[in-house]
């Protein structure tokens, strides 16, 4: 199976001795790290965890659920 890649906007900020980072398009996808490289890796993991949590939540819904691809321009 070929995984689709999507482009998101990562925002990083130096804070004290480390960095924080978040994804503009995904609420809850944020992290911190001691180095810029660490916060970038942590952010990739955070995005995966948020997506996984949303998929698991969807599986718990009762009744009819409509799922479809959504393309947007921002």
CORFENKA-V631843 format. One record per run of one state. SS is the DSSP state (a for helix, b for strand, c for the rest). FROM is the first residue (numbers start at 1). LEN is the number of residues. If there is no record, write none. Layout:
ss=SS from=FROM len=LEN
ss=SS from=FROM len=LEN
//
This chain:
ss=c from=1 len=9
ss=b from=10 len=6
ss=c from=16 len=2
ss=b from=18 len=6
ss=c from=24 len=6
ss=b from=30 len=4
ss=c from=34 len=2
ss=a from=36 len=24
ss=c from=60 len=15
//
